[in-house]
Amino acid sequence: MFAEENTGNWFESVNHIPFEYTAEDTYVGDGDVQRGPNKSVRDFYENDSILHLVFTPRIKPGVLRIGAEWERLSFGLPDGAPLPDTLQSVGLVMGLDMQFSDSIIVRAEGQPGVYDTEFDDLSWDSFNFPFLIGGTYIYSPNLQLVLGVSIDIERKYPVLPAAGIRWKIASQWLLDAVLPTPRLQFEMSRDVSLYVGANVKQTSYRVPDDFGDSHGIPRLNHTILTYSELRTGAQPPAKSAINRTETSISIALTCATIRTVAPLTE
């Protein structure tokens, strides 16, 4: 996996608006996917690409989050596999971070956009509006408690609650046990950290009108697929600071990936 993340003010000389971005690409080979207890596809590769840009200006109610995100999942599937070889989405990111006291911070964020397998035959059914609401309680500088909920009415499980902690165990150890990217991090130096963790995602996509007919399963025409993935691995990011902008470039070792694809018709 190659990833580049940034949180800073590269546009400061132009408009003084802080922003954050992520450019990420992940390749997983010899993978498996499962649909139900008895249906699976073995030995295929996956390529996951993400572009994420969010501006974070401060306004009176809090910190506004406004931007866009694009993601494309491509699969090398065997011929005749009853699964799409591409899942992709593009949409807005609209949110607000609010501080209600010295100890309580709340984020509300939505990602309205198009979630589809093909962008050449879009309809209103391809549009979706998943959103999340989460809060952080700052118990102490070394311990924060996190509670939230993710809602997607087209997902197999529309409401997914989550809870976690962010605990600085020691001067060099940080336990960031918060979904969707829980991890244990060791700070080797100011510029280098090593972590082991996971990436959990579940997103729904609309397939084409003739998808089922072309794969011999008519009931899958124009249905919704919920793609779930649990990816674990280790990563040593190296950081550098240029003009008060922090950039991290990293290569990750993916140890295991578990995927599930569930049509809404089942």
C-alpha positions, 0 to 999 in steps of 0.5 A: 500500500502506498499512502500520502496524508497531509494536514496543513496550510499549503494554500496559506499564501492564497486563501489562508484556509487549512485543509487535509488530504489523503492519497492512498493506493492498496494492492492485495493479491491472492484474496478471497471473497465470500457471499453467504455461507456457501458461495465464494470466489478464490484467488483474486487480487484487489486494488483500492485507490482513494483520493480525499480532500477536505477544507477545514475553516473555523467558523462560529459554531466550530470547524467546518469540514467541506470537500470531496472524496473518490474511491475505486475498488478493482478486482481481478476476478475469474471469468463468470464470477457473480460479482462486479469487478469494480466498485466506486464512489465519488461524493462530497464531504460535509461536516462540522466539529463542535466543542461543547466544553473543555472535555466534549467534542462532537463531529457530524459528517455526511458523504452524499454522492454516487455509489455504483459499479459503473459510471456510464449508466447512472440513475437517482438510485445510485445516489446515497447519503451515508453519515456519521455522528461521533463524540469524544470525551477528553478524560485527561490529556492521555486518555480520550473516550470515543462513542459514535454511530454510522448510518447508511440506509442502503447497507446490510446493517443500516446502523453501526454503533462504535466505541473506543479509546485513545490512550497514551500508554507511555511516552512512546506508545499510543493505543488508538482503538477507534474504528474504522482504523484501530491501531497500536503505535510506537513512536521510534523517533520524532519523524518515524513511527511504527504501528500495527492495526486494522482498517474496517469498512462497510459500504453499499453500491448499486449494480447495473440493471442487467448485471444479474441477467449477464451473470445468470442470476436475474434477481441481482439486476439493479440490486445493492451490494454491501461490501465489507472488509477487515484488513490488518497489517503493519506500517512504518510511516516516515514524516517530514515537515516542510513549511509547517505542512506535515506529510507522511509517505508510507508503505504498509504490509497487509497481513490478512484481509477478510471480505464479505459481499452481501446482496440486499436481495438475500 
